[in-house]
Amino acid sequence: MEKIISKLEARPKSLVRLSRASKIFKTIIAAIQEKKGEAIVSLDLRKIDEAVSDFFILCEAQSYVQIKAIGDAVVEAVYKACDEKPYHSEGGEHWTLVDYVNIVVHIFNKEQRKFYDLESLWLDAGRQEHSEE
């Protein structure tokens, strides 16, 4: 646990606050939609003092292959459009995380999303659904 806490404390703090209108936010949503991510939701964490980022973006995928494809698409699209690389990313069979410090993207399979239920953990956050445009 100490290792996790020290890593969070060492995390670079960005002085720039983002919005849903920011280029990186829109790019992430578009990349998820392009790869047919489902149930896309953003949680606005800016008014929560304990939050580690400005936004969480969550979505579901049908398989590990789709989870990986969405994660790869997000990284590629953000790099091309915003010249930004993730601070951290990790992936697995059921959940992939792509961390841009101010925005953290969570790509789940349906069961893991329900199990972790991040939306309930962050009930104070402003929630917005992002349907296919």
C-alpha positions as CSV (number, residue, x, y, z in Angstrom):
1,M,0.0,0.0,0.0
2,E,2.9,2.4,0.8
3,K,4.2,1.9,-2.7
4,I,0.8,3.0,-4.2
5,I,0.6,6.0,-2.0
6,S,4.1,7.1,-2.8
7,K,3.4,6.7,-6.5
8,L,0.3,8.9,-6.2
9,E,2.2,11.5,-4.3
10,A,5.0,11.5,-6.9
11,R,2.4,11.9,-9.7
12,P,2.9,15.1,-11.6
13,K,0.2,17.7,-10.9
14,S,-1.2,19.6,-13.8
15,L,-2.1,23.2,-13.3
16,V,-4.3,23.2,-16.3
17,R,-7.9,22.2,-15.6
18,L,-9.7,20.5,-18.5
19,S,-13.3,20.7,-19.7
20,R,-15.5,18.4,-21.8
21,A,-14.8,20.9,-24.6
22,S,-11.1,20.3,-24.5
23,K,-9.4,18.7,-27.5
24,I,-8.1,15.7,-25.7
25,F,-11.5,14.9,-24.1
26,K,-13.2,15.1,-27.5
27,T,-10.5,13.0,-29.1
28,I,-10.8,10.2,-26.5
29,I,-14.6,10.1,-26.9
30,A,-14.3,9.9,-30.7
31,A,-11.7,7.2,-30.6
32,I,-13.9,5.1,-28.3
33,Q,-16.9,5.6,-30.5
34,E,-14.9,4.7,-33.6
35,K,-14.1,1.3,-32.1
36,K,-17.7,0.8,-31.1
37,G,-17.2,1.2,-27.4
38,E,-20.5,1.0,-25.5
39,A,-22.1,2.7,-22.6
40,I,-19.7,5.6,-22.7
41,V,-19.9,7.8,-19.6
42,S,-17.7,10.7,-18.4
43,L,-17.5,11.6,-14.7
44,D,-16.5,15.2,-13.9
45,L,-14.3,15.0,-10.8
46,R,-13.1,18.6,-10.8
47,K,-15.2,19.6,-7.7
48,I,-14.1,16.6,-5.6
49,D,-11.0,17.4,-3.6
50,E,-9.9,13.8,-3.2
51,A,-10.1,13.1,-7.0
52,V,-6.9,12.1,-8.7
53,S,-7.9,13.6,-12.1
54,D,-10.4,16.0,-13.7
55,F,-12.3,13.3,-15.5
56,F,-12.9,9.6,-15.7
57,I,-14.1,8.3,-19.0
58,L,-15.6,4.8,-18.8
59,C,-16.8,2.4,-21.5
60,E,-17.6,-1.2,-22.2
61,A,-16.3,-3.6,-24.8
62,Q,-17.5,-7.1,-25.8
63,S,-14.2,-8.9,-25.8
64,Y,-10.5,-8.6,-24.8
65,V,-9.7,-7.9,-28.5
66,Q,-12.1,-5.0,-28.5
67,I,-10.8,-3.7,-25.1
68,K,-7.3,-3.7,-26.5
69,A,-8.4,-2.1,-29.8
70,I,-10.2,0.7,-28.0
71,G,-7.2,1.4,-25.7
72,D,-4.8,1.4,-28.7
73,A,-7.1,3.7,-30.6
74,V,-7.3,6.2,-27.7
75,V,-3.5,6.3,-27.4
76,E,-3.0,6.7,-31.2
77,A,-5.7,9.3,-31.6
78,V,-4.6,11.4,-28.7
79,Y,-1.0,11.3,-29.8
80,K,-1.9,12.3,-33.4
81,A,-4.3,15.0,-32.4
82,C,-2.8,16.4,-29.2
83,D,0.8,15.2,-29.3
84,E,0.2,13.6,-25.8
85,K,1.4,10.3,-24.6
86,P,-0.2,8.6,-21.6
87,Y,1.4,9.1,-18.2
88,H,0.6,5.4,-17.5
89,S,-1.4,2.6,-19.1
90,E,-2.0,-1.0,-18.2
91,G,-4.2,-3.6,-19.7
92,G,-5.6,-6.9,-19.0
93,E,-8.2,-9.3,-20.2
94,H,-11.1,-7.6,-18.5
95,W,-10.1,-4.0,-18.0
96,T,-7.6,-1.5,-19.5
97,L,-6.7,1.8,-18.1
98,V,-5.1,4.8,-20.0
99,D,-4.0,7.6,-17.7
100,Y,-3.5,11.1,-19.1
101,V,-3.2,12.6,-15.5
102,N,-6.2,15.0,-16.0
103,I,-8.3,12.3,-17.8
104,V,-8.2,8.6,-16.9
105,V,-9.9,6.2,-19.4
106,H,-11.3,2.9,-18.1
107,I,-12.3,0.3,-20.7
108,F,-14.1,-2.7,-19.2
109,N,-15.9,-5.8,-20.1
110,K,-19.5,-5.7,-18.9
111,E,-19.0,-7.9,-15.8
112,Q,-15.9,-6.0,-14.5
113,R,-17.6,-2.6,-15.0
114,K,-20.5,-3.8,-12.9
115,F,-18.2,-5.4,-10.3
116,Y,-16.1,-2.2,-9.8
117,D,-19.0,0.1,-10.3
118,L,-16.9,3.3,-10.4
119,E,-20.0,5.4,-11.1
120,S,-21.3,4.5,-7.7
121,L,-18.0,5.2,-6.0
122,W,-17.9,8.7,-7.5
123,L,-21.6,9.6,-7.0
124,D,-20.7,13.3,-6.3
125,A,-19.2,13.6,-9.8
126,G,-21.1,15.1,-12.7
127,R,-22.1,12.3,-14.9
128,Q,-22.7,12.6,-18.7
129,E,-23.5,9.8,-21.2
130,H,-21.9,10.0,-24.6
131,S,-24.0,8.3,-27.3
132,E,-22.8,7.8,-30.9
133,E,-23.0,11.2,-32.7
